[in-house]
C-alpha cells in the first residue's frame, strides 16, 4: 500500500471570517438575516461537534444559510460557511458553487480559495485546483496561506522545485508560519529525503505547531527513520488532533495494513470516506483489506467503484490485477490491468516495482513447455 502525506489547509469548519455569530439565547421567532445566520452557525457547530454525522444539524444549518442568502445574496461569509458545511457533508458540487460565490462577492477571500482548492483535490481535479490556486496567487499577493496552497497543488503536480521555492519564500517572510514548514517537509518526504523531512517537521513543532496533520506526517517519516512503535504513536496522535481530516485516518489505515491488522485498517478507511466519500485511496485501501480477508466480491466491487470515480488512478489497476491473478486465476485480465498500471505510472514507476515480477512470472508460465508422457 502507498503512503500519503496529509495536505495542509489551516481551516476548521468555523472560521474567523464568520460575522454575525454573537452568542446568547435566540428568540423562538427567527425573522432577520442576523437571526438566520446565528441559527445557521449554531447548527454548523453542532454538526462539527458530532464528528460530521448529525444529519439533522447538517440539514438545518444549510436551511438557515439559504434563508440568509435569500435576504442577502451578496453575503460572502454566508456563502463560505454554507460551503464548509456542504464540504464536510460530502456535497462537493454545491460546496464548490458556494466557495465560488463567496469569492465572487469578496475577491480577496483567502479562506474560500483554500477550501475550493481542497475540494477540487479531494475530487482529483488537479488541473482545476492548480488554476484556482494560481488565480488566488494573482489576486491576493504576498499572502502566506495563498502561497502555501499554491505550493501544495504544485506538490500534487510533482512540480517540487516550484513548490519548494514558494514555501522557502514564506518561511523567509514569516518564520512563525508553521504550515510552510510542514509543506516543505512533505516535499522532502516525497523526494525520499526522510531525515531532512523529519528535521523540518520538528522545526514546526519547535515553532508551536500541534496539528494532527503534522503528527500524521511525522508518523510516515518515522516508518523509515525510527521504529514502528514511534510511527504508530505519531499516526494515532494525528487522528486524535485532527479527527475530521480524512488523510489522518487514511495513513493510520495504511499503517494497520502493513502490520496485518485488516479489521483495524477497515475502520480507518471507512472513517476517511465518511469525510471524503470520493477518496479513491481509501476505497482502494478497503478493497485491499477485503482481499486479504478473502472477501473477494466486496474487494472487486470496490475496485470497480474506484475506477468509476477516477479511471486514471494507477494503483487501482495494480491492486485489481493482484486480485484477478492470485485469487481469480485470470492471468490474461491480470496482464491487462498490470499493463494499464505501467502505462498510467509512466516514467515515475520504479523499475524494481512488484508489477514486473508478476508479469515475468506470468510470462514464464505461458511459455513453460508442457510435460509429455514418455513412451514405454
Secondary structure as UniProt FT lines:
FT   TURN            16..17
FT   HELIX           33..49
FT   TURN            50..51
FT   HELIX           55..71
FT   TURN            73..74
FT   HELIX           76..88
FT   TURN            89..90
FT   HELIX           92..105
FT   TURN            107..108
FT   HELIX           110..122
FT   TURN            123..124
FT   HELIX           126..139
FT   TURN            141..142
FT   HELIX           144..156
FT   TURN            157..158
FT   HELIX           160..173
FT   TURN            175..176
FT   HELIX           178..190
FT   TURN            191..192
FT   HELIX           194..206
FT   TURN            207..208
FT   HELIX           212..225
FT   HELIX           228..241
FT   TURN            243..244
FT   HELIX           246..259
FT   HELIX           262..275
FT   TURN            277..278
FT   HELIX           280..292
FT   TURN            293..294
FT   HELIX           296..309
FT   TURN            311..312
FT   HELIX           314..322
FT   HELIX           323..327
FT   HELIX           331..345
FT   HELIX           346..348
FT   TURN            351..352
FT   HELIX           354..367
//
